[in-house]
Amino acid sequence: MGTWKLVDSRNFDDYMKSLGVGFATKQAANITKPITVIEVNVDTITIKTQSVFQNREVSFELGVNFNETTADDRKVKSIVMLDGGKFVHVQKWNGQETTLVWEIVDEKLILLLTHCSAICNRTYKEEA
């Protein structure tokens, strides 16, 4: 699906605060403009996130539960589903849940992150 660079981020600090992310990690995450690479290979989807602070990679099959370690080091149970052209990624841990919805709108990749009442919107532009 391509290579995408973060160009706008709204309420990311509130979202991370809601998750309980520590101060130093929040500071680093707020100044980072990561590159996200999304690859689809038959049944497996791989999302690679690259930044000056951290590189991450997660692979999964749609509709299949998997274990994931998040960028802020939470150990979660995840599932990703396709819902009307959107990837809906649900992470659960310690009785909590967060939802990440990926969608392409007007040639931009929009990521909507929700945890409790915190909602973050991150916009990515495709790299040439």
Secondary structure, DSSP 8 states (H G I E B T S, - for coil): -EEEEEEEEESHHHHHHHHT--HHHHHHHHH---EEEEEEETTEEEEEEE-SS-EEEEEEETT--EEEE-TT--EEEEEEEEETTEEEEEEEETTEEEEEEEEEETTEEEEEEEETTEEEEEEEEE--
